[in-house]
Amino acid sequence: MRRWIERTAGKMVRKLLIKPNLSRKNADICTKEVCRILEKMGAELFLEDGFREELAKIPGATFLPAEEAMERCDICIAIGGDGTIIHAAKVAVSFEKPVLGINLGRLGFLASLEPDQLELLEKLVSGDYQVENRMMLEVTLEEKSGRSRSFQALNDAVLSRGRISRIGDIEIACEGRPVSRYRADGIIAATPTGSTAYALSAGGPIVDPLLESIALTPICPHSLFSRTILFSPNQEIAVRAAEADVSPLFLTVDGEEGLPVGEGDRLRIRKSRTSVQLINLMGKRFYEVLNNKLLGRAYE
């Protein structure tokens, strides 16, 4: 199976966009420390106009419109939890810019640094880091009316029930051929990156990012034998409700606001043509991160 998580050597950077989630505890303190360290090393710092009031006193920072800041930077530094990093990465991918995550959340599985490791930011300026290309999904919602909308997912796309607690039948097809029919609360389509997120909680496998795959995991299946199915990334998967139901379905991509999926609508899922570039500053491999973030917690 072809590898998709290509690691390339980093380049010396001078222009950095800082994207913090200021709703996180101590995010303002961490952001100021990040800027202090990088400014001391001669880096040019950009912040979005929306942070002008909260972070106006940061020396040497230039405030710009969001798109201009992303276009002008060499890399983007996202400060927050995994959700913050995912959001920043999905914006950066349109500009082909790498993203470094600094963890202020719980697990921070996508983050390269913890707040007590900020001195390692000097590696960015010297180019002493690696860039990993992470696979994404293209998820297209085809409505019965003929309208079609597409979304990019770095972690997962979830088709699930709304406020009414009721299971339903969901049909899966691959390349136009029937594959399976789940009676469940919903279905999760995950990338290898997303295999350690919601899909893991639903009983799905942990997938090494070196493996190209699309994992479909049922949510609370009403069966003793329903399991995750791993699909080749070269195939297109179709998902739809098997029959009409008074309980509505919703599509949620990477934890963002759910979109209603009506009777007769269909989801098409395939590997995206674009990939996210995540900066690996510590040089850690997947299983080191897995042990530190997940497996090691079992012994705490």
C-alpha positions as CSV (number, residue, x, y, z in Angstrom):
1,M,0.0,0.0,0.0
2,R,1.4,3.4,-1.0
3,R,2.6,5.7,1.8
4,W,0.9,9.1,2.0
5,I,2.5,10.6,5.1
6,E,5.7,11.9,3.4
7,R,8.2,13.5,5.7
8,T,10.3,16.3,4.2
9,A,12.9,18.5,5.8
10,G,11.9,21.9,6.9
11,K,13.0,25.2,5.4
12,M,14.3,28.2,7.3
13,V,11.3,30.5,8.1
14,R,11.2,34.2,8.9
15,K,7.5,35.1,8.6
16,L,5.0,33.4,11.0
17,L,1.3,33.7,11.5
18,I,0.1,33.1,15.1
19,K,-3.5,31.8,15.4
20,P,-4.5,31.4,19.0
21,N,-7.7,30.3,20.5
22,L,-8.1,32.9,23.3
23,S,-11.0,31.1,24.8
24,R,-8.5,28.5,26.2
25,K,-7.1,29.0,29.6
26,N,-3.7,30.8,29.6
27,A,-3.9,31.2,25.8
28,D,-3.0,34.9,25.9
29,I,0.0,34.1,28.1
30,C,1.2,31.4,25.8
31,T,0.7,33.5,22.7
32,K,2.7,36.4,24.2
33,E,5.6,34.0,25.1
34,V,5.6,32.5,21.7
35,C,5.8,35.9,20.1
36,R,8.5,37.0,22.5
37,I,10.7,34.0,21.7
38,L,10.3,34.3,17.9
39,E,10.7,38.1,17.9
40,K,13.9,37.7,19.8
41,M,15.2,35.4,17.1
42,G,14.4,38.0,14.4
43,A,11.2,36.5,13.0
44,E,8.5,38.6,11.4
45,L,5.2,38.0,13.2
46,F,1.6,38.3,11.9
47,L,-1.6,38.3,13.8
48,E,-5.1,38.6,12.4
49,D,-7.0,41.8,12.8
50,G,-9.5,40.2,15.0
51,F,-6.9,39.9,17.8
52,R,-5.9,43.5,17.6
53,E,-7.7,44.5,20.8
54,E,-6.6,41.6,23.0
55,L,-3.0,41.3,21.8
56,A,-2.2,44.9,20.8
57,K,0.7,45.1,23.2
58,I,2.8,42.4,21.6
59,P,5.9,44.1,20.3
60,G,6.9,43.7,16.6
61,A,3.6,42.0,15.6
62,T,1.8,43.1,12.4
63,F,-2.0,42.9,12.3
64,L,-3.4,42.0,8.9
65,P,-6.7,40.7,7.4
66,A,-6.9,36.9,7.9
67,E,-6.3,35.9,4.3
68,E,-3.5,38.3,3.7
69,A,-1.8,37.1,6.9
70,M,-2.0,33.5,5.8
71,E,-0.8,34.4,2.3
72,R,2.3,36.3,3.5
73,C,3.5,33.9,6.2
74,D,5.9,31.0,5.8
75,I,4.1,28.8,8.4
76,C,1.2,29.1,10.7
77,I,1.3,28.4,14.5
78,A,-2.0,27.3,16.0
79,I,-2.3,27.6,19.7
80,G,-5.1,25.7,21.4
81,G,-6.6,22.2,21.3
82,D,-6.9,19.8,18.4
83,G,-10.0,21.6,17.1
84,T,-8.0,24.8,16.9
85,I,-5.2,23.1,15.0
86,I,-7.7,21.4,12.6
87,H,-9.4,24.7,11.8
88,A,-6.1,26.4,11.2
89,A,-4.8,23.5,9.0
90,K,-8.0,23.5,6.8
91,V,-7.5,27.2,6.2
92,A,-3.7,26.9,5.6
93,V,-4.2,24.0,3.1
94,S,-5.7,26.4,0.6
95,F,-2.5,28.5,0.7
96,E,-0.2,25.4,0.9
97,K,1.2,26.6,4.2
98,P,2.5,24.2,7.0
99,V,1.0,24.3,10.4
100,L,2.6,23.9,13.8
101,G,0.3,23.1,16.8
102,I,0.9,24.1,20.4
103,N,-1.3,22.2,22.8
104,L,-3.6,24.0,25.2
105,G,-6.2,21.3,25.2
106,R,-6.5,17.8,26.8
107,L,-4.8,15.4,24.4
108,G,-3.5,17.7,21.7
109,F,-2.8,14.7,19.5
110,L,-2.1,17.0,16.5
111,A,0.2,19.3,18.4
112,S,3.9,19.2,18.2
113,L,4.7,21.2,21.3
114,E,3.4,21.6,24.9
115,P,3.5,25.0,26.6
116,D,6.7,24.0,28.6
117,Q,8.6,23.3,25.3
118,L,8.4,26.7,23.7
119,E,12.1,27.2,23.6
120,L,12.2,24.6,20.9
121,L,10.6,27.1,18.5
122,E,14.1,28.2,17.6
123,K,14.1,25.1,15.3
124,L,11.7,26.8,13.0
125,V,14.0,29.6,12.3
126,S,16.9,27.2,11.7
127,G,14.8,24.8,9.6
128,D,15.4,21.9,12.0
129,Y,12.0,20.2,11.6
130,Q,10.0,17.9,9.4
131,V,6.8,18.4,7.5
132,E,4.2,15.6,7.3
133,N,1.6,15.5,4.6
134,R,-1.6,14.3,6.2
135,M,-4.4,12.8,4.1
136,M,-7.8,14.5,4.0
137,L,-11.3,13.4,2.9
138,E,-13.5,15.1,0.4
139,V,-17.1,14.7,1.5
140,T,-19.9,15.6,-0.9
141,L,-23.5,15.9,0.2
142,E,-25.8,15.3,-2.8
143,E,-29.3,16.4,-2.0
144,K,-32.4,15.0,-3.6
145,S,-33.1,18.5,-5.1
146,G,-29.9,18.3,-7.2
147,R,-27.9,20.6,-5.0
148,S,-24.4,19.4,-4.2
149,R,-22.0,20.7,-1.5
150,S,-18.4,19.5,-0.8
151,F,-16.4,19.6,2.4
152,Q,-12.8,18.8,3.4
153,A,-12.2,16.6,6.5
154,L,-8.9,16.1,8.3
155,N,-10.3,14.0,11.1
156,D,-13.7,12.6,10.1
157,A,-17.1,13.0,8.7
158,V,-20.0,11.8,10.9
159,L,-23.6,11.0,9.8
160,S,-25.7,10.7,12.9
161,R,-29.1,11.1,14.4
162,G,-30.4,14.4,15.9
163,R,-32.1,15.0,19.2
164,I,-34.4,12.0,19.0
165,S,-32.7,8.9,20.3
166,R,-33.5,6.3,17.7
167,I,-31.4,3.9,15.6
168,G,-31.8,3.6,11.9
169,D,-30.6,1.7,8.8
170,I,-27.6,3.1,6.9
171,E,-26.5,1.6,3.6
172,I,-22.9,1.6,2.4
173,A,-21.7,1.1,-1.2
174,C,-18.2,1.2,-2.7
175,E,-17.7,2.0,-6.4
176,G,-21.5,1.6,-6.9
177,R,-21.6,-1.9,-5.3
178,P,-23.4,-2.7,-2.0
179,V,-21.0,-3.4,0.9
180,S,-22.9,-3.4,4.1
181,R,-26.1,-2.2,5.9
182,Y,-25.7,-1.0,9.5
183,R,-28.5,-0.6,12.0
184,A,-26.9,2.0,14.2
185,D,-27.1,5.5,15.6
186,G,-24.8,6.7,12.8
187,I,-21.6,6.2,10.9
188,I,-18.1,7.7,11.1
189,A,-15.8,8.0,8.1
190,A,-12.3,8.7,9.4
191,T,-8.8,9.3,8.0
192,P,-5.8,7.7,9.7
193,T,-5.3,11.0,11.5
194,G,-8.9,10.8,12.7
195,S,-8.7,7.2,13.9
196,T,-7.6,8.4,17.3
197,A,-10.5,10.8,17.6
198,Y,-14.3,10.0,17.7
199,A,-13.8,6.8,15.7
200,L,-11.7,5.4,18.5
201,S,-14.4,6.1,21.0
202,A,-16.9,4.2,18.8
203,G,-14.7,1.1,18.9
204,G,-12.7,1.7,15.7
205,P,-9.1,0.7,15.2
206,I,-6.0,2.9,15.6
207,V,-4.6,3.3,12.1
208,D,-0.9,4.2,11.6
209,P,-0.7,7.4,9.5
210,L,1.7,5.6,7.2
211,L,-1.3,3.6,5.9
212,E,-3.6,5.1,3.3
213,S,-7.2,4.2,4.2
214,I,-10.7,5.4,4.8
215,A,-12.2,3.8,7.9
216,L,-16.0,3.4,8.3
217,T,-17.1,2.8,11.9
218,P,-20.8,2.3,13.0
219,I,-21.9,4.3,16.1
220,C,-23.6,2.0,18.6
221,P,-24.5,-0.7,16.1
222,H,-27.5,-3.0,17.0
223,S,-25.5,-6.1,16.1
224,L,-22.9,-8.5,17.6
225,F,-20.9,-8.5,14.4
226,S,-20.8,-4.9,13.1
227,R,-17.2,-3.8,12.8
228,T,-15.1,-1.1,11.1
229,I,-14.4,-1.5,7.4
230,L,-11.2,-0.2,6.0
231,F,-11.4,1.0,2.4
232,S,-8.7,1.8,-0.1
233,P,-8.2,5.6,-0.6
234,N,-8.6,5.0,-4.4
235,Q,-12.2,4.1,-4.0
236,E,-15.3,6.2,-3.6
237,I,-17.8,5.3,-0.9
238,A,-21.5,6.2,-0.9
239,V,-23.6,6.4,2.3
240,R,-27.3,7.0,2.6
241,A,-30.2,6.2,5.0
242,A,-31.8,2.9,3.9
243,E,-35.4,4.1,4.5
244,A,-37.4,7.1,5.6
245,D,-37.4,7.9,9.3
246,V,-39.0,10.6,11.4
247,S,-35.6,11.0,13.2
248,P,-33.4,13.4,11.2
249,L,-29.8,12.8,10.2
250,F,-27.0,15.3,10.4
251,L,-23.6,15.5,8.7
252,T,-20.8,16.8,10.9
253,V,-17.4,17.4,9.4
254,D,-14.5,17.7,11.8
255,G,-16.8,18.6,14.7
256,E,-18.3,21.6,13.0
257,E,-21.9,22.5,13.0
258,G,-24.1,19.7,11.7
259,L,-26.0,19.9,8.4
260,P,-29.4,18.2,7.9
261,V,-29.4,15.2,5.6
262,G,-32.8,14.6,4.2
263,E,-34.6,11.6,2.8
264,G,-33.1,10.7,-0.6
265,D,-29.9,12.6,0.1
266,R,-26.6,10.8,-0.3
267,L,-23.0,11.2,0.9
268,R,-20.0,10.5,-1.4
269,I,-16.7,10.1,0.4
270,R,-13.2,9.8,-1.2
271,K,-9.6,10.8,-0.6
272,S,-9.1,14.6,-1.1
273,R,-6.8,15.8,-3.8
274,T,-5.2,18.1,-1.1
275,S,-3.3,17.2,2.0
276,V,-2.5,19.1,5.2
277,Q,1.1,19.9,6.1
278,L,1.8,19.4,9.8
279,I,5.1,20.4,11.3
280,N,6.8,17.7,13.4
281,L,9.3,19.7,15.6
282,M,10.3,17.0,18.0
283,G,11.0,14.3,15.4
284,K,8.7,11.8,17.2
285,R,7.1,8.9,15.4
286,F,3.5,8.0,15.5
287,Y,3.8,5.3,18.2
288,E,5.8,7.6,20.5
289,V,3.0,10.1,20.3
290,L,0.4,7.4,20.7
291,N,2.0,6.1,23.9
292,N,2.4,9.5,25.4
293,K,-1.0,10.8,24.5
294,L,-3.2,7.7,24.9
295,L,-1.7,4.5,26.0
296,G,0.4,6.0,28.8
297,R,-2.7,7.6,30.3
298,A,-4.1,4.1,31.2
299,Y,-1.4,3.8,33.8
300,E,-1.9,7.2,35.4
